[in-house]
Amino acid sequence: MGQALGYLRQCSSAAGYLLILLLPILLAVGAHTRHTYLAIGVAFLLFPLMRLIFGPYRQAHAIEWHESIASALHALPIIYAGVLLSGLVLGGVSLFDAADLSAVELVGLGLSLWITILFALCPAHEAIHRRTRLERFAGALVAGAAGYPALVLEHPLHHTRHADWANAEWPKAAESVWQFSARRLTRIAREFSHELASATSLRHSGQVAQSTWVATLTTLVTGTWLTSSLGAKGFFLYLGCAAGCTLGMQLMTYLQHWGLADGPAGSHASTHIAWEEDCRFQAWVTLHISFHQAHHLNAGLPFYRLGMSDSSPRMPAGYILMMFFSMFPRLWQRHMVPLLTFWSSQESAPIGAGHALTCFHIYRLHAVRQNR
C-alpha cells in the first residue's frame, strides 16, 4: 500500500512537467478557433501568478524517481518535439487561405507563436545535451522550428567558454542587454555560417554540423509552411517571431550570467556560475533551465535529476518579468548592482530575494548601510 501511494505521489509530481506541452496546444487551438491571443494571454497573465499556487522549489522536491516515471520524463523532450511540430502543422491548416484574418487576430497569432517558440528552446536545450542521436535530432528539429537553428552550435560552445566575457558568452557587469546581444549575435552569426559552409557533405560531416543543417532545414520548412498558409503575412510573421526568439535567447543568457565574470562576484566566477530562480512552476515549464548554475556544474544530468545550487545568486523575479526589466539598462543597473553586491558579500548560502520586484529596495538599503 505504501509503495503504491509513493508511486502515485511521484506521478503527481511528474505531471507538472507535462505543462511544457500547454503552449503548442494552445497555439493550435487558438488558430483553429480564431482566439489567436490564447497562448500569449495564458503565458503573460497566468504564468507569473503560478508561484502563488505551486510555491517555490525546495530540495525536498528532489525525488529519486521510480524507473518507469524517470523513463517517461526522459522521453518528454522527444514527445514535445512531436507536439510542437503537430501544433504548427494544425495551426497552419486552420489558417490556410485565411484572407479574412484581421490585423488584431494577426498580431495575436504572432505573439502566441513567439511565446510558444521561445519556450520551445527549453526542451530543445535539454535534447541537445542528450547522448543519443535521436534525442539530439529532436533538439535540432525543435530549435529549427523555433527559428533559432544556431542553438545546436552555440550552446555546446557556451559550456566550453566559462566566464568568457570577451567572446560574449557572459555579459560584463556594466554592459546593457542590447550591447551584449549585439556582440553575441555577431559572433554567433560568424561561427554559424562557418559551420554550415564547412559541412560540404552531411554524410561525412560531424554530429554538430549535421544537427546544424537539420535545424536550418527545419527553419526553412517551417517558414515555407507558414508562408503557404498565410501568404506574405505568414512569411513576415514567422520572420518576426524567429527574430524575437533569437533575441529572447540572448536575454536569457544575459539574465543567467550577468555580472558574474567581471562584476563584484568576478573573483568567485570559478564556483558561482549563474543566477537561478526557484519558482517550482517555472522549473516545470523550462525543464529546470532556471536551475542554471547546477546545470553548468553537470550539463549532462537530465532535468528531472537536477536540483538548485545552494551557492547560486537568486533572481528577484521569474524569467518573463526579468527579461522585460533587462530591456531598460538604467533601471537594471540601478536595482541589480546593489543586489549583486549584497549577494557577493554573503559568506554562506544566498538569501532569497523574495521574488517580487519590490524586493530590489531591500538590497539597496542594505548596500547603503554597509557603506556607512
N, C-alpha and C positions, 0 to 999 in steps of 0.2 A: 504493500500500500504506500509506504514511504517513498519507494523508488518511483512509483507511478506519479505521485504528487510532485516529486522533484523533476521528473521529465516534463510534466505539464507546465511547471513554473519556467523551465528553460524554453519551452515552446512559446510561452507568453512573452518572455524577454526577447527571444529571437524574432518575434513577429514585428517588433519595432523597425527592423531593418527593411521590411517589405515596403516601408513608406518611400523608399527611393523610386519605386515604380509609379508613385502617385502622379508626378508632373507629366510624364509621357502619356499617361492615360487621360488626364485632364486636358492635355493639348488636343488629343484626338476627339474627345467628347465635345470640347468647346468648338472645334472646327465643324463637327457634324451638326451641332445644334445652333450654330452661329452665336454662341455665347463665348466669343473669342477671348474675353478677358478672364476666363475661368482660371487658367493656370497662374497667371501673374497675380490675380487677385488673392488666390489662396496663399501663394508664396509670400506676398508682401503684407497681407492683412492678418493671416493666421500663423505663419511660421514663427515670427518673432514673439508670439504670445505662448508658444508651446512650452517654454521653460516654466511658466506658471503651473502648467498641468503635470509635466513629467519630471520637473525638477532638475537639479544638477547631477552629473555623473559622479559617482563615488567608487572608490576602489572595491567596495563591497559588490558593485555591479559586475566586476570581472568574474567570469564564470568559466569553470572547467567543463566545457560543453560535452554533452553526450555525443558519441561518434556520429550518429545519424544526423543530429542537428548541425554539427560542425560541417558535415559534408554538404548539407543543404545551403548553409551560409557561404561555404566556399564556392558554390556554383552560382551565387547570386549575381556577380558581375556579368557572367555569360547570359543568364536569364534576362538581366537588364538590357543587354545589347539587343536581344530579340524583341523585347517590349518597346524599346526606343525606335528601332527601325520599323516595327509594325505601326507604331503611333504616327510616324512620319508618312508612311505609305497610306494609312487610312485617312489621315488628315488631308493629304493631297487629293485622294479620291473624293472626299466630301466637298472639296473646294474646286474640283475640276470644272473649268469654264465658268467660275463664279463671277460673272461680269457684274452682278448686282451687289458685290461686296462693297459696303460703304467705307468711307475714309475712317470712320470710328472703328468699325469692325477690323479693318486692315491694320490699324495701329494696335488694337488689342491682340490680333494674331501675331504681329511682330514681337510685342513684348512677351507674350506667352511662349513663343518659340525661343526667344532669347533666354528667358529664365530657365526653360527646360534644358537647353543645350549647355547652359552654364553649369547647372547641377550635374549634367551628364559627365562632365570632366572628372567628377569624383569616382564613379565606378570605372571610368577609363583609366584613371590614375592607378586604381587598385589592380586592374588586369595587366597593366604594363609591367608591374613588378612581379607578376607570376612567372613560374618556371616553364610551363608547358607552352608549346607553340599555339595551341588552340586558344588559350587564355590571352596570350599576347595579341593574337589575331583579333579576338573580340575587343580588346582595348583599342587596337588600331581602327576598327570599324566605328566604335563609339566616338573616338577623338575626331575621326574624319567626318562623321555625320554632324558633329558639333561645330564643324567649320574651323577646327584648330588642329590640323594634322601634325603640326610641329611638336605637339606634346610628346609623341613617341620618341622624338630625338632629344628635345631639350630637357625633359625631366630626368632621364637617367644621367645626363651630364651634370644636372643640378646637384645630384648626390655625390659627385666626384669633385666638386668645386666648393669645398667647405669654406664658409666665411669669405668668399671671393667677391668683394665689392667692386674690384677693378673691372671684372668681366660682367658686372650687373647681375650676379647671382643673389647677392644680398644688397639691400639698399643702404646707402650712407645715412647716418642719423640726421644730417641737415638737408637731405635730398627729398624733394617732393615726389609724390607718386607719379606725376607727369614726367619729370626728369628721369626717374628710374625706368618707367615704362618705355620711354623713347630710347634710352641706352640699351635696354634689354631686348627690345624688339628688333633693333638694328642688328645686334649680334646674332639673334636667333634667325633672322631672315638670311643672313650671310651663311651661317652654318647649315641651315635647312636647304638652301639652294645648292650648296656644295655637295650635300649628301645625295640629293636627287641626281645631280649631274654625274656623280662618281659611280652610281649603280647602273652601269650600261646593260647588265643582264640580271634580271630578277632571280633566275635560277642559280646563278653563281655568286650573287651578292650576299652580304651578311644579313643576319636577322634584323638588325636595326634598319638597314637600307630597305629590306623587304617590308617591314612594318611601316616605314615612311611612305613607300609607294602605295601600299594598301590604304593607308589613311588618306593620302592625297587623292587617289582614285575615288574613294568613298565620298570625299568632299565634292568632287566634280559630279558624281552621280546624284548626290542629294540636291545640289544646286540645279542640275538639269531637270530633276523630277519636279521640284517646286516651280521651276520656270514653265514646264509643260502644263502644270496645273493652273497657274495664275498668270502666265504670260510674263511680260516685263516686270509687273508688280512683284511676282514671285521671285524673280532674279534679284531685284534690288532689296527685297525683304530679307532674303537669305544672306545676301552680301552684308547688309547692315547688322544682322544678328551674329554672323560669323565675326565681324569686326568687334562687336560688343563683347562676344565671348572671349576673343583674343585679349582684349583689354582687361576683361574681368579676371583672366588668369594672372595677368601681371599684378593686378590689385591684390589678389590673394597672396601672391608671393611677397609683395610689399608688406602686407599685414603680418605674415608669418615670420619675417626676418628683420623687420625694421629696427635699426639702432643696435643690433647685437654684434656687429663686427667692428665698428669704429666709434660707437657712442659710449655712454657711461659704462655699459656692460662689455665693452670690447675686450677687456682683459680676461673675461670669462668665456669667450667665444668657443673655446675648445670643449666646454662642458654644457653651456647654456645655449642651445641651438635655435630654438624657435618659440614664438608666442603660441600659447594654447588657450583653448576655450572649453569650459566644462559643461555646457548645456547638453543634456542627455539626448534630447530630440535632435539637436544639430549633429551630434555624433552619429545618430542613426542615418540621417538623410545625406551625410557626407562620407559615410563608411569610415568614420574615425579620422578623416583628414584633419579635423580640428585638434587632434592629439599629435601635433606636428613634430614636436621635439622627440617624443617617443618613436615616431615613425622614422626620423632621421637616425636615431640610435640603432634601429633594427628595421631597415627598409624591406627586408624580405618577410617579415612577420605579417600574416594575414590580418585584416582589420578586426575580426572578431576575437582575436587574441591580444589586441593592442590596448593597453591602458594609458593613463596620463602619466607624465613625468612629474615627480614630486618637486623638481627644482626649476621648472619652467616658469617664465613670466606669463601672467594671465591677461588676456584681453578683457577690457571692461564691458564688452558687449559682443553679440554674435556677428558673424561674417557680413550679413546683409547690411546691418547698421554701420559697421565699421568700414565697409567698402565705400559707402557714400560719404562717411565722415572724412575719409582719407583724401577725398577729392578737393578738400578745402585746406591747402597747405598751412596757412597761418593758424587756423583753428587747431589743426593736427599738432603742430609744433607747440603751440601754447599749452595744450592739455596733455599731450602724450609724453613730452620730455620730463615733466615732474613725475609722471607715473613710472617711466623707465628709471629715473634717478632713485625713486623710492624703492623699487624692486631691487636695483643693484646694491642698495645699502643693506639689504637683509642678509643676515648670516645663515638663517635657517630656511625652511620651506617658505615659499612665497605666500603672501596674504592675498586672498581672493579680492577682486575689485568690486564685488557686489553686483556686477553685471547690470548696471544702469548707468547711462551716460552721465548722470548727476554725480556719480562717484568720482569723476575726474577731480572735482573740487577737493575731495579728501586728500588726494596726493599733493595738490598744490599747497594746502595748509600745512601738511607735514613737511614739505620741502622748505617752506618759509621758516618754520620753527627750527629746523635743522641748521639753517644758515644764520640764525641769531646768535 
